Amino acid sequence: SNFDAMPDGAYIREAQLVPSPKRPGIPVPLPFSAPTLWRKVREGTFPKPVKLSDRVTAWNVGTVRAWLNAQVQA
């Protein structure tokens, strides 16, 4: 997937992280929905995104990978 090819210093937006009914079949790294993603961010169980500009919010790829690896280890 595109996520696997991205460097750790890159940023990834919500649409590239979670599945969407508008883009069926597109591989994404997270197995849950956008509302679940934001709930996890609010609860502190998923890394907070970075505000790149007024209208662009994204997650650091390396941080998301570290979170995914920690889930596998748990």
N, C-alpha and C positions, 0 to 999 in steps of 0.2 A: 504494500500500500504506500501511498504518498508519505504517510507519517513515518514509516520505517526508513525512508530515504532522507528525511529531514535532519539537519545537524541539530545538536542539543541546544545551540544558541538561537535557533529559529523560534518563531512564534506561530501559533495555530489558533484559528478562530473556532467558535462553537460549532459552526456548520461542518467543520472537518473532524470534529471530535466525537459527535454523537450521531446515531442513525436518524434519518429523516424520511418520512413517507414521500416527500417530494423527490428523493434520490434513492429509490430502492436498489439494493445490490451494490452500492458504493461501499467499499470497506472502510470502517472507522475503528479507532482504537478502543473506544469505550462502549460497553454493552448496554448502557442505559440512556434514557431520554433526556432532552434538554431540561425539562422541569426538575428531574432528579439531579442533574448536574448542578443546577443553581441551588437546590436544597442542600446538597452536599457542601457547596461552597459556603453557604450561610451557616451550616452546622460546624464548619471547620474541618470536615472530613475529606475535603478535596482542596487542592491548592487554589488560592485566589488568583484571578486573572490580573493582567496588567492593562491599564488604560493607555493605549498607544496614541490616541488622539480623541477629540470630542466624540466621535462616532465609531471608534474602533477599540474593541476590547479583545484581548487574546491571552493565551496561556503560553508560557515558555515550554518548549518541547522537552527539554531536559528535565524540568520539574515534573511534567506529566509522566515521562518515562520512569523517573524515580518513584513516583506514586504507584504506577502500575507494578513495578518490581516489588515494592513493599507489600502490595496486595497478594502477590504470588507467594512471598515468604511467610505471610501471616497464616 
